[in-house]
């Protein structure tokens, strides 16, 4: 074929691009929990070496989205239904009291910081950036823990928030909001008013609503279309 007719060779994907494609495929339910990620196939369709693929898989494993099983390979992480429910049981035990504590002591500067964060969430929703929506929703709850100033609570929320993001990623119902969009604002209103009872109740309702958006039906085996993920 003459040079003018030949297609230009496709540039290999960067690590960040591969990471982003896999993450997006999970968020869009094109990679189901438990799906095996075959290094050779990923390397072939992305145009990189298996070493690069391993680097990406290690990063995803560090963040909890992928599970690396010795002698078996890499799989999309799959917290059990019981583990997912346990996350929300724990959060319902902790976070209403967190909201109560912050509403007791919240300063104007803290309220402004919370509202600024909610505006970032709103921007992500306008852009339909689902990874950012889930991430920012989790960070909002960590921010509340930071404002309270209890290091033990903060450490717990820094563990629970990413785990919740993974559960939402894996079990959310298609087209369901990752976090009901107005509820963070309603909670801030209660905190600003120093209404401890309303803040605690708002947080409890909020966590129950998030759990209600999840689908805990058994996950079916899936045969992922790897080519489509990298097309």
Secondary structure, 3 states (H helix, E strand, C coil): CCCCCCCCCCCCCCHHHHHHHHHHHHHCCCCCCCCEECHHHHHHHHCCCHHHHHHHHHHHHHCCCEEEECCCEEEECCCCHHHHHHHHHHHHHHHHHHHHHHHHHCCHHHHHHHHHHHHHHHHHHHCCCHHHHHHHHHHHHHHHHHHHCCHHHHHHHHHHHHHHHHHHHHHECCCCCCCCCCHHHHHHHHHHCCCHHHHHHHHHHHHHHHHHCECCCCCCCCCCCHHHHCC
